[in-house]
Structures are given as C-alpha cells and as structure tokens.
Amino acid sequence: PILVAHLKGNGARIDFGLRWSRNDLAWGLLYGAVALGLAAGIGYLTTMITGSEIESSAGARGAAWASVPAAALVFALFVAVGAPIVEELCFRGLTLCSLAKRGYAPVITVVASALIFSLFHLEPMRIAMLFGIGVILAIARLHTGSLTTSIVAHMVVNIPGAVTIALLAA
C-alpha cells in the first residue's frame, strides 16, 4: 500500500496520514491502554456469558511453536510489530480512508472499518472484543489524523500476547 500510494496516489503521508511524531506516539500509548481496558472488559463479559475461555489463534500458534524457541520469538515479534503495521495499513489506512474519501460520515467509517477488522480475524469468540478494539483504533486514527497513532495503539494491544508467546518459548 505504501508503494502504491507513492506511485499512484499522493504518497503515504497524505493518503494514510503516515507520519511520525512524539504526539502521535503519546496518543497511541493512551489509545492502546484504553483499547486494552475495553478488550479486558468485553473479554470478561464474553467469558461470563459463554462460560468458556477466550483464546486467540495467535496465542494457540505461539503455544504450538513453544518447542522451537527461535520460531516462537520471531512469531512474537511479528505479533507485536508486524501485524499492527500491516493491519493498520489495511483497516485504518485503506478501508477507513477510502470510506471517508467517498463522503461517509465518521461514525460509518469507524463502525465499518472496525467490523471488517473484527471479521477478518475469523475468531467468532473474539468478534465483540476485536470490534471494540477496532473502534478505538479508528477513533485514534480520526482524532489525530495519523495512522502512526493507531499503529502504536495496536502494538500496545498486541504486546501482552507477544510477551506471553515469547515467555512460552523461554
């Protein structure tokens, strides 16, 4: 997407709001903490309603690779850093921005990008939690105008899982 924005669009800075500043980092940390809190609350409610534990597919894959520490550590790094960058480019970069450019109201762009984000993960038990996280990430993106804010927030959300995967490998 960054290359296409450079070649066919206005560049990643304009098309996606991909910029780096301390302000974006600070807001990303704050929004990430809010998203983690919301996810914990939704996860708790989901567990109370369904009576079953919620496990992510990434956690299951990480646990399966625990016997190969190098692979588990690379996977944990991808969960913490790679996935947030790629997913934010897709969902808050391409999807949210495309809807906004077509004139949809901000609430529609937030809900649509969050819904697509939650369904993309193909984890029925976590759809509500992922939708909540997606809403916070979209609000972060719209609030600052920077994709970097939502990338940092997404990293904050993913880091606890990545650390768990890394500890399983240790």
Secondary structure, DSSP 8 states (H G I E B T S, - for coil): -HHHHHHHSS-HHHHT-----HHHHHHHHHHHHHHHHHHHHHHHHHHHHH-S----HHHHHHHHTTTSHHHHHHHHHIIIIIHHHHHHIIIIIIIHHHHHHTT--HHHHHHHHHHHHHHHTT-GGGHHHHHHHHHHHHHHHHHHS-HHHHHHHHHHHHHHHHHHHHHHH-
